[in-house]
Structure formats: structure tokens, C-alpha cells
Amino acid sequence: MSSADHVLVDVQDQIGFVTLNRPHARNALTFDMYERVAEVCVTPPNDAKIMVFRGAGDKAFAAGTDISLFRNFTTPEHAIEYEATMDRVVGHIEQCSIPTIAAIDGACTGGGAVIASACDLRIATRSMRFGFPIARTLGNCLSAANIARLTALLGAGRVREIIFTCRLIEAAEAKQIGLVSEVLETSELLMERVSQLARSLMQHAPLTMQATKQIQIRLAAQQVEDRDWIVKCYTSEDFHEGLDAFLNKRMPDWKGC
């Protein structure tokens, strides 16, 4: 299947639905999928006034980057290029010219959680699980831009806590802390509510929404150096140990180097 098959774009009543479509892999993202998501955000369909991101099936919004893609990571350049690509893609989501909504049903982890965090609004079902279990799996790290984005959403202490402990935030807590604005019981109710919300936003001034988004992005922008830690994590013995352990379904033996 091509990236066009893995990222479906469909416009219904001026609502653009972007579906991450690898349900057999819990919608884990390939590099081509990330690029397709970026393209859609840079140039939304002409007849779309709102963009909704969702995952195919009922197991996951997206379970992060497909782990098998890290097999060939052997140099500092691989690590820097990957995180730079992620920052670029997520930046395009954040800068999308029309409002974006993440409809989260099931697992929303790693790269999937980053995509959801870059959307303007997030609504979930009770099966939502949000987090970054990288300290248990690969031993890599998030970029400064993504740490900043998550910190703005969740607070510095909670970001540290969920990454250190690898626990996933469930729907009730997500609603309590403002990560999501609403929690629905089922996938069907989620999509009904998302469509209703999208229609409501269409009645509001586009420039007010665009200005609010852009001013917040400007306020949050900081020049932060992160390449040293990206290289250190992705080129470490621990990263390759974590990758091998994940792919072979065993517990990693961390060395801290």
C-alpha cells in the first residue's frame, strides 16, 4: 500500500477527515505517512474548513512511529534528520491554516501523541491512552520543540513524570488536566460530537481563530539546543539494545551508555 492508502483524506460537508490507515499495525506511522500528513496541513483540501485527524479501526489513534524503521539508525545524522523531520511535520500540523481536531480513540502514543498534541483541539473516547513509553522501549528522546509543546499542554512536572514512569494518561485524567476537552463513551459518539463541533467552528470568525493560534505559537517559540541529546540517545548502545529487545519481544538490558 502507498502513503495515499495509509493516509486517507476525505471531505464531507466541508470537514476534512484525515485518517491514519494502518489498523493492522495500530496505525503506526511510516516516514511516507508523516510526509503525507504534512502535505495535507500545508495545503488543506480547497473545500475543507476544518481538519479532523483520526485513526482507522478502534484500537488506536496512532501507536507512534513504526519501530522497524529504526533498524538502520547507525549515525548521528540519522538521529538528527529524524527528529528534524518530526519537528517539521508537527510544525506544519500546528501551523495549519484551518482549525484542527484530534479525534482520539484508543492508543495515542509516541508520534501519534505528538500529532494529537499539535492539533488545536482534542476529543477522546474512554479507551484513550496517551503517552510516551520510550524509557521502557527504545531509550530515545523527544526534541526540544516537542518537549516544549507537551510542557505547555501538561506542565513540566507531569511531562517528566509520564516519560520517566512510562505510564499512559487515561481519558478521565486527560479531561481533568485539559489535555482533551471532552470524553465520549464510544467511537460512534466521538465522531458525531467531532462533526458537531466542526460545524460549530465553521460559524466563527476564521481570523480570530488564526490569530489566536499564531500568537500562541509566537509566544511559545524558543531557540533551544537539543542536538547533543538527540545524538547521544539515538546512537547509544541502549537505543540499539532497546530496538533489538522490542523487535524480539524481550526486556531490554539498559546500560546507560
Secondary structure as UniProt FT lines:
FT   HELIX           3..6
FT   STRAND          7..12
FT   TURN            13..14
FT   STRAND          15..20
FT   HELIX           23..25
FT   TURN            26..27
FT   HELIX           31..42
FT   TURN            46..47
FT   STRAND          50..55
FT   STRAND          60..62
FT   HELIX           67..70
FT   TURN            71..72
FT   HELIX           76..94
FT   STRAND          100..104
FT   STRAND          107..109
FT   HELIX           111..118
FT   STRAND          121..125
FT   TURN            126..127
FT   STRAND          129..131
FT   HELIX           133..135
FT   TURN            136..138
FT   HELIX           144..154
FT   HELIX           156..165
FT   STRAND          169..170
FT   HELIX           171..176
FT   TURN            177..178
FT   STRAND          182..184
FT   HELIX           187..201
FT   TURN            202..203
FT   HELIX           206..220
FT   HELIX           227..234
FT   HELIX           237..247
FT   TURN            248..249
//
